[in-house]
């Protein structure tokens, strides 16, 4: 998949002076789609899997003693809810307060001059909330600080004295089919003509590492993390009514692991199929992406099977099988080290666009392993984020993994706003709305709607406002977007005329 970097906009296009809240709201609702509605990933299985891995809007564990209800956050409906309409018609800042309820809303002008207010509206800024996927902004900022924007992931390939081919994984989040074909070509060019077993050294990460919030389903967004992961630790294939399972392309062979998972998944409700919708009881159909939910090592076994098949197709005589575990022998010879074609900054742009949990936690675990030694685990990754917070003198926050999957992550609006302050020079890695005036990241789980990012001001493209919206509990669908619409209408479109609010 070809990665598309987000360009830094040279100017901000505002709405017409005097635009109403309703006009602004309709524009924002049309452009701020939830993660699962983003398309255009580009050709190739990498893009298809990224779209399949994007979280559904109601993703997340149910809160104890509560049922998932119609108030769970979903893409905003076209018809405005009566309660929201009534709230928006109130005067400023009562409209924001009515929409937010017990939630937090904070808009900060980090470029305010002496004597000017920096917090333009502040509702519950120091109360803890479950952040969901806006936590990816924190992880991304820490990764840029710790690893550097030009960091490239690597994977080592060794041949030992017994003729076994060893794969040493270092947590590459984007080892997709397109990269694997190149790996196989390079191994062939290195002079590899035969090998016995393929063995995976996964010691860079802690054995069996599983992040809090993973729920062991076939849904692609629930993928395990592992030191060696292929295609985001999912299997992808076509189901043809006549031919059965068919590979997507020459770089995505159908492995034995894929066949086993497909056999188990027939008649189940998990996974993602393109071409035909599927609910419980239906057979798999069309382009299918399924999570390898057995274990991290089952995912690594699938990756080794993919490499083995690609080598066989290139004429390499592979006489053995595949296995996972153990470490590369000290006397094994490095025959090829694959360096990712994409930098860390490239990957952050993609994972934020698709809200990819797997990629985020691969980076989270790698930060821990690189700074505090192998094996990488979530505790070490959390320490790296804490180091980032200490370095920039940011207020502390609570996190147990890096993607926002866990409901045990907590932060305040003021903490998030401070992260945005530090991250502002790199805001181009965050996706923007259609006219390029809002850079944002959404967070969505059952009864969690969050939104954080930057609003550019007309004539001041290098001095954006930072905004944070944290809603936990039962809210009408699209409430976070309506709040943003009000903020933009009063603080940007009517700049210099709006009141500031405290609460």
C-alpha positions as CSV (number, residue, x, y, z in Angstrom):
1,X,0.0,0.0,0.0
2,X,1.3,3.4,-0.9
3,X,1.3,5.6,2.2
4,X,0.0,9.1,1.7
5,X,1.5,11.8,4.0
6,X,-0.8,14.5,5.2
7,X,0.4,17.9,3.7
8,X,0.8,20.9,6.0
9,X,-1.7,23.4,4.8
10,X,-0.3,26.9,4.0
11,X,-3.5,28.7,4.9
12,X,-6.8,28.1,6.7
13,X,-10.2,28.5,5.0
14,X,-12.8,29.7,7.4
15,X,-16.6,29.8,7.0
16,X,-18.2,32.9,5.9
17,X,-18.4,35.7,8.5
18,X,-21.6,35.5,10.5
19,X,-22.1,31.8,9.8
20,X,-24.8,30.3,12.0
21,X,-24.2,27.4,14.4
22,X,-26.4,25.2,12.2
23,X,-24.4,25.9,9.1
24,X,-21.1,25.2,10.9
25,X,-22.6,22.1,12.5
26,X,-23.8,20.6,9.2
27,X,-20.3,21.1,7.6
28,X,-18.5,19.5,10.5
29,X,-20.9,16.6,10.7
30,X,-20.4,16.0,7.0
31,X,-16.6,15.9,7.3
32,X,-15.9,14.4,10.7
33,X,-16.6,10.7,10.0
34,X,-16.0,8.0,12.5
35,X,-13.0,5.8,11.9
36,X,-14.9,3.0,10.2
37,X,-16.2,5.3,7.4
38,X,-12.7,6.3,6.2
39,X,-11.9,4.8,2.7
40,X,-9.3,5.3,0.1
41,X,-6.6,3.2,1.7
42,X,-5.1,2.5,-1.6
43,X,-4.7,-0.7,-3.6
44,X,-3.5,-3.9,-2.0
45,X,-4.3,-6.0,1.0
46,X,-2.6,-3.6,3.4
47,X,-5.3,-1.1,2.7
48,X,-8.2,-3.6,2.9
49,X,-7.0,-4.9,6.3
50,X,-6.5,-1.3,7.6
51,X,-10.1,-0.6,6.7
52,X,-11.3,-3.8,8.3
53,X,-9.3,-3.1,11.4
54,X,-10.8,0.3,11.9
55,X,-12.9,0.3,15.0
56,X,-16.7,0.1,14.8
57,X,-18.3,3.1,16.5
58,X,-19.8,1.0,19.3
59,X,-16.5,-0.8,20.0
60,X,-15.7,-1.6,23.6
61,X,-16.6,-3.6,26.6
62,X,-19.9,-2.8,28.2
63,X,-19.8,-0.9,31.5
64,X,-20.6,-3.1,34.5
65,X,-24.4,-3.4,35.1
66,X,-25.2,-1.4,32.0
67,X,-26.6,-2.5,28.7
68,X,-25.4,-1.2,25.4
69,X,-28.2,1.3,24.3
70,X,-29.1,3.5,21.5
71,X,-27.0,6.2,23.2
72,X,-23.8,4.4,22.2
73,X,-21.8,6.6,20.0
74,X,-22.3,6.1,16.3
75,X,-21.8,8.2,13.2
76,X,-24.0,11.3,13.4
77,X,-27.4,10.8,11.9
78,X,-28.5,13.3,9.3
79,X,-31.6,14.2,11.4
80,X,-30.7,16.3,14.3
81,X,-31.9,15.0,17.7
82,X,-34.5,17.4,19.3
83,X,-32.5,17.6,22.5
84,X,-29.4,18.6,20.7
85,X,-31.2,21.2,18.6
86,X,-32.6,22.8,21.7
87,X,-29.2,22.8,23.4
88,X,-27.5,24.4,20.4
89,X,-30.1,27.2,20.3
90,X,-29.1,28.4,23.8
91,X,-26.8,31.4,24.2
92,X,-23.0,30.9,24.6
93,X,-21.6,29.2,26.6
94,X,-24.9,27.6,27.9
95,X,-25.2,25.7,24.6
96,X,-21.9,23.9,25.2
97,X,-22.7,23.2,28.8
98,X,-26.1,21.7,27.9
99,X,-24.6,19.5,25.2
100,X,-21.7,18.4,27.4
101,X,-23.6,17.7,30.5
102,X,-21.1,15.9,32.9
103,X,-18.5,15.7,30.2
104,X,-15.4,17.8,29.8
105,X,-14.8,20.5,27.1
106,X,-11.6,22.6,27.0
107,X,-10.4,25.0,24.3
108,X,-6.9,26.4,24.9
109,X,-5.1,29.2,23.0
110,X,-1.5,28.3,23.6
111,X,-0.5,31.4,21.6
112,X,-2.4,33.9,23.8
113,X,-0.5,37.1,24.5
114,X,0.2,38.6,27.9
115,X,-3.1,39.5,29.5
116,X,-5.2,37.5,27.1
117,X,-7.1,34.5,28.3
118,X,-5.6,31.1,27.3
119,X,-8.5,28.9,28.3
120,X,-11.4,30.1,26.1
121,X,-13.9,27.6,27.6
122,X,-13.3,25.2,30.4
123,X,-15.8,22.6,31.6
124,X,-14.7,19.9,34.1
125,X,-11.0,20.2,32.9
126,X,-9.5,18.2,35.7
127,X,-12.0,15.3,36.0
128,X,-10.8,11.8,34.8
129,X,-12.5,10.2,31.8
130,X,-12.0,7.1,29.6
131,X,-10.3,8.5,26.5
132,X,-10.7,5.7,24.0
133,X,-8.7,6.2,20.8
134,X,-7.6,9.8,21.4
135,X,-5.0,8.1,23.6
136,X,-3.3,7.3,20.3
137,X,-2.3,11.0,20.2
138,X,-0.4,10.6,23.5
139,X,1.3,7.4,22.3
140,X,2.2,9.0,19.0
141,X,3.7,12.1,20.6
142,X,5.8,9.9,23.0
143,X,6.9,7.8,20.0
144,X,8.1,10.8,18.1
145,X,10.0,11.9,21.2
146,X,11.5,8.5,22.1
147,X,12.2,6.8,18.8
148,X,12.3,9.8,16.4
149,X,10.2,10.4,13.3
150,X,12.8,8.7,11.0
151,X,12.9,5.5,13.0
152,X,12.5,2.3,10.8
153,X,11.5,-1.1,12.1
154,X,13.5,-4.1,11.1
155,X,13.3,-7.9,10.8
156,X,16.3,-10.1,10.7
157,X,16.7,-13.4,8.7
158,X,19.4,-15.8,9.7
159,X,20.7,-19.2,8.6
160,X,22.1,-21.6,11.2
161,X,24.4,-24.5,10.9
162,X,21.5,-27.0,10.7
163,X,20.1,-25.2,7.7
164,X,17.2,-23.7,9.6
165,X,16.0,-20.2,8.5
166,X,15.4,-18.0,11.6
167,X,13.2,-14.9,11.6
168,X,14.0,-12.4,14.3
169,X,11.1,-10.0,14.8
170,X,11.5,-6.5,16.2
171,X,7.8,-5.5,16.3
172,X,7.4,-4.1,12.8
173,X,3.7,-2.9,12.7
174,X,3.5,-2.7,8.9
175,X,5.0,-6.0,7.7
176,X,2.2,-6.4,5.1
177,X,2.0,-8.6,1.9
178,X,3.7,-6.0,-0.3
179,X,6.7,-5.9,2.0
180,X,6.8,-9.7,2.3
181,X,7.1,-10.3,-1.4
182,X,10.2,-8.0,-1.3
183,X,11.6,-9.9,1.6
184,X,11.3,-13.2,-0.3
185,X,12.9,-11.6,-3.3
186,X,15.8,-10.4,-1.2
187,X,16.3,-13.7,0.5
188,X,16.5,-15.4,-2.9
189,X,19.0,-12.7,-4.1
190,X,21.1,-13.3,-1.0
191,X,21.8,-16.8,-2.3
192,X,19.3,-18.8,-0.3
193,X,18.5,-21.9,-2.3
194,X,17.3,-24.3,0.4
195,X,16.4,-24.4,4.1
196,X,15.0,-26.8,6.5
197,X,12.6,-25.4,9.2
198,X,11.5,-21.8,9.5
199,X,11.9,-20.8,13.1
200,X,10.7,-17.6,14.7
201,X,12.6,-15.8,17.4
202,X,9.9,-13.6,19.1
203,X,12.0,-12.7,22.2
204,X,11.9,-9.0,21.5
205,X,8.5,-8.9,23.1
206,X,7.4,-10.6,26.3
207,X,6.0,-14.1,25.6
208,X,2.2,-14.1,25.4
209,X,1.9,-10.3,25.8
210,X,-1.7,-9.3,25.6
211,X,-3.0,-5.8,26.1
212,X,-5.8,-4.9,28.4
213,X,-9.0,-4.4,26.4
214,X,-8.4,-7.2,23.8
215,X,-11.5,-9.4,23.8
216,X,-10.4,-12.4,21.8
217,X,-12.8,-12.1,18.9
218,X,-12.4,-12.7,15.2
219,X,-12.8,-9.0,14.5
220,X,-9.7,-7.5,13.0
221,X,-9.4,-4.6,15.5
222,X,-8.9,-7.2,18.2
223,X,-5.6,-8.5,16.8
224,X,-2.9,-9.7,19.1
225,X,0.5,-8.0,19.3
226,X,3.7,-10.0,18.6
227,X,7.4,-9.4,17.9
228,X,6.8,-10.9,14.4
229,X,3.5,-10.0,12.9
230,X,2.3,-10.3,9.3
231,X,-0.6,-8.4,7.8
232,X,-1.5,-6.9,11.2
233,X,-1.8,-10.5,12.6
234,X,-4.9,-11.3,10.5
235,X,-5.6,-13.7,7.7
236,X,-7.1,-12.4,4.4
237,X,-8.6,-14.3,1.5
238,X,-11.4,-14.6,-1.0
239,X,-14.3,-17.0,-0.8
240,X,-15.3,-18.1,-4.2
241,X,-18.5,-20.2,-4.5
242,X,-16.9,-22.5,-7.0
243,X,-13.2,-22.5,-6.1
244,X,-13.5,-22.1,-2.3
245,X,-10.7,-20.2,-0.5
246,X,-8.7,-18.2,-3.0
247,X,-5.7,-15.9,-2.2
248,X,-6.2,-12.2,-2.6
249,X,-3.0,-11.8,-4.6
250,X,0.3,-13.5,-5.2
251,X,1.8,-11.9,-2.1
252,X,-1.0,-13.2,0.2
253,X,-1.0,-17.0,0.0
254,X,-3.7,-18.9,1.8
255,X,-1.9,-20.6,4.7
256,X,-2.8,-23.6,6.7
257,X,-3.6,-21.3,9.7
258,X,-5.9,-19.3,7.4
259,X,-7.7,-22.5,6.4
260,X,-8.1,-23.6,10.0
261,X,-9.5,-20.3,11.0
262,X,-11.9,-20.1,8.1
263,X,-13.2,-23.6,9.0
264,X,-13.8,-22.5,12.6
265,X,-15.4,-19.2,11.6
266,X,-18.0,-20.6,9.2
267,X,-21.3,-19.9,10.9
268,X,-19.8,-17.5,13.4
269,X,-20.5,-13.8,13.6
270,X,-17.0,-12.4,13.9
271,X,-14.7,-10.9,11.3
272,X,-15.2,-8.6,8.4
273,X,-16.3,-9.6,4.9
274,X,-16.4,-7.4,1.9
275,X,-18.8,-8.1,-1.0
276,X,-21.5,-9.6,1.1
277,X,-22.7,-8.8,4.7
278,X,-22.5,-11.7,7.1
279,X,-24.2,-12.3,10.4
280,X,-24.3,-15.4,12.6
281,X,-25.2,-18.5,10.6
282,X,-24.0,-17.3,7.2
283,X,-21.0,-18.7,5.4
284,X,-18.0,-16.5,4.8
285,X,-18.2,-14.7,1.5
286,X,-16.3,-12.2,-0.6
287,X,-13.1,-10.6,0.6
288,X,-12.6,-11.8,4.2
289,X,-10.3,-10.5,6.9
290,X,-10.3,-12.5,10.2
291,X,-8.3,-12.0,13.4
292,X,-6.0,-14.8,14.6
293,X,-7.5,-14.9,18.0
294,X,-5.9,-18.2,19.2
295,X,-2.7,-16.7,20.6
296,X,0.2,-14.4,19.7
297,X,2.2,-17.4,18.7
298,X,-0.5,-18.7,16.4
299,X,-0.3,-15.4,14.6
300,X,3.5,-15.7,14.3
301,X,3.1,-19.2,13.0
302,X,0.9,-17.8,10.2
303,X,3.5,-15.3,9.4
304,X,6.2,-18.0,9.1
305,X,3.8,-20.0,6.8
306,X,3.4,-17.0,4.5
307,X,7.2,-16.5,4.3
308,X,7.7,-20.2,3.6
309,X,5.2,-20.3,0.8
310,X,6.6,-17.2,-0.9
311,X,10.1,-18.8,-0.8
312,X,8.8,-22.0,-2.3
313,X,7.3,-20.0,-5.2
314,X,10.7,-18.5,-5.8
315,X,12.3,-21.9,-6.1
316,X,13.8,-22.2,-2.7
317,X,13.8,-25.8,-1.5
318,X,12.0,-25.8,1.9
319,X,12.1,-29.3,3.4
320,X,10.8,-28.6,6.9
321,X,8.0,-26.9,8.7
322,X,7.6,-23.9,10.9
323,X,7.9,-23.3,14.6
324,X,7.9,-20.4,17.1
325,X,10.1,-19.9,20.1
326,X,13.7,-20.0,21.0
327,X,16.4,-17.5,20.1
328,X,18.6,-17.2,17.1
329,X,21.8,-19.2,17.7
330,X,24.9,-17.1,18.4
331,X,26.7,-18.7,15.4
332,X,23.8,-18.2,12.9
333,X,24.6,-16.1,9.9
334,X,22.6,-13.0,9.1
335,X,21.7,-13.3,5.4
336,X,19.3,-10.4,5.2
337,X,17.9,-7.6,7.4
338,X,14.7,-6.1,6.2
339,X,14.2,-2.4,7.0
340,X,10.7,-1.1,6.6
341,X,10.1,1.1,3.6
342,X,8.1,3.4,5.9
343,X,9.4,5.6,8.7
344,X,7.7,5.9,12.1
345,X,6.1,9.2,11.0
346,X,4.6,7.5,8.0
347,X,3.2,4.8,10.2
348,X,1.8,7.3,12.7
349,X,-0.1,9.1,9.9
350,X,-1.7,5.8,8.9
351,X,-2.5,4.5,12.4
352,X,-4.1,7.8,13.3
353,X,-6.2,7.9,10.1
354,X,-7.5,4.3,10.6
355,X,-7.3,4.3,14.4
356,X,-5.3,1.1,14.2
357,X,-5.0,-0.6,17.6
358,X,-2.5,-3.2,16.5
359,X,-0.1,-0.7,15.0
360,X,-0.3,1.6,18.0
361,X,0.5,-1.1,20.5
362,X,3.3,-2.5,18.4
363,X,4.9,0.9,18.6
364,X,4.1,1.2,22.3
365,X,5.8,-2.1,23.1
366,X,8.8,-1.3,20.8
367,X,9.4,2.0,22.7
368,X,9.6,0.0,25.9
369,X,12.0,-2.6,24.5
370,X,14.2,0.0,22.9
371,X,14.6,2.1,26.0
372,X,14.3,-0.4,28.9
373,X,15.6,-3.6,27.2
374,X,14.0,-6.7,26.0
375,X,11.5,-8.2,26.3
376,X,9.2,-5.3,25.6
377,X,5.9,-5.3,27.5
378,X,3.1,-2.9,28.4
379,X,4.7,-1.8,31.7
380,X,7.9,-0.7,29.9
381,X,5.9,1.1,27.2
382,X,4.0,3.0,30.0
383,X,7.3,4.0,31.5
384,X,8.4,5.5,28.2
385,X,5.2,7.5,28.0
386,X,5.7,8.7,31.6
387,X,9.3,9.7,30.7
388,X,7.8,11.8,27.9
389,X,5.4,13.4,30.3
390,X,8.2,14.2,32.7
391,X,10.4,15.6,30.0
392,X,7.9,18.1,28.9
393,X,6.6,18.7,32.5
394,X,3.1,17.5,31.6
395,X,0.6,16.5,34.2
396,X,0.5,12.7,34.8
397,X,-2.2,10.4,33.4
398,X,-3.2,6.7,33.8
399,X,-2.6,4.3,30.9
400,X,-2.2,0.6,30.8
401,X,-1.8,0.3,27.0
402,X,-1.3,2.7,24.2
403,X,-4.3,2.4,21.8
404,X,-7.2,3.3,24.0
405,X,-8.8,-0.1,23.9
406,X,-8.8,-0.4,27.7
407,X,-11.3,1.3,29.9
408,X,-8.6,1.4,32.6
409,X,-6.9,4.2,30.7
410,X,-7.9,7.6,32.2
411,X,-7.0,11.2,31.5
412,X,-8.3,14.7,32.0
413,X,-9.0,17.4,29.4
414,X,-6.2,19.6,30.7
415,X,-3.7,16.7,30.4
416,X,-4.8,16.1,26.9
417,X,-4.6,19.8,26.0
418,X,-1.0,19.8,27.3
419,X,-0.1,16.9,25.1
420,X,-1.6,18.7,22.1
421,X,0.6,21.7,23.0
422,X,3.7,19.6,22.7
423,X,2.5,17.8,19.6
424,X,1.4,20.9,17.7
425,X,4.4,21.2,15.4
426,X,3.7,17.6,14.2
427,X,-0.1,18.1,13.8
428,X,0.1,17.3,10.1
429,X,0.2,13.6,10.9
430,X,-3.4,13.9,12.2
431,X,-6.2,13.8,9.6
432,X,-8.1,17.0,8.8
433,X,-11.6,17.9,7.7
434,X,-12.5,18.8,4.1
435,X,-11.4,22.4,4.2
436,X,-8.3,21.8,6.3
437,X,-9.3,24.0,9.3
438,X,-9.7,21.2,11.9
439,X,-7.2,18.5,12.7
440,X,-8.8,15.8,14.8
441,X,-8.8,12.4,16.4
442,X,-11.9,10.6,17.5
443,X,-12.4,8.1,20.3
444,X,-15.4,5.8,20.2
445,X,-16.5,2.9,22.5
446,X,-19.8,2.0,24.0
447,X,-20.9,5.1,26.0
448,X,-17.6,6.9,25.2
449,X,-17.4,9.8,22.7
450,X,-14.2,11.8,22.6
451,X,-12.6,14.2,20.2
452,X,-9.3,16.1,20.4
453,X,-7.2,18.2,18.0
454,X,-6.7,21.6,16.6
455,X,-8.8,24.4,15.0
456,X,-7.0,26.7,12.7
457,X,-7.9,30.4,12.7
458,X,-8.3,32.5,9.6
459,X,-5.1,34.4,8.9
460,X,-3.3,32.5,11.7
461,X,-2.5,29.0,10.4
462,X,0.5,28.6,12.7
463,X,-1.4,29.5,15.8
464,X,-4.2,27.0,16.1
465,X,-6.5,26.5,19.1
466,X,-6.3,23.1,20.9
467,X,-9.6,21.5,21.8
468,X,-10.6,18.5,23.9
469,X,-14.1,16.9,24.2
470,X,-14.5,14.0,26.7
471,X,-18.0,12.5,27.0
472,X,-18.5,9.3,29.1
473,X,-22.0,8.0,29.6
474,X,-25.2,8.2,27.6
475,X,-25.2,10.9,25.0
476,X,-27.1,11.3,21.8
477,X,-25.2,10.1,18.7
478,X,-22.9,12.8,17.3
479,X,-22.9,15.0,20.4
480,X,-19.1,15.5,20.3
481,X,-19.4,16.8,16.7
482,X,-22.2,19.2,17.7
483,X,-20.1,20.5,20.5
484,X,-17.2,21.1,18.1
485,X,-19.5,22.9,15.7
486,X,-20.6,25.3,18.4
487,X,-17.0,25.9,19.5
488,X,-15.9,26.7,15.9
489,X,-18.9,28.9,15.3
490,X,-18.3,31.1,18.4
491,X,-14.6,31.0,18.8
492,X,-13.4,31.0,15.2
493,X,-16.1,32.1,12.8
494,X,-17.0,35.0,15.1
495,X,-13.5,35.5,16.4
496,X,-13.1,38.7,18.4
497,X,-16.9,38.9,19.1
498,X,-17.5,35.8,21.2
499,X,-17.6,35.6,25.0
500,X,-15.3,33.3,26.9
501,X,-16.8,30.8,29.2
502,X,-15.8,29.2,32.5
503,X,-17.4,26.4,34.4
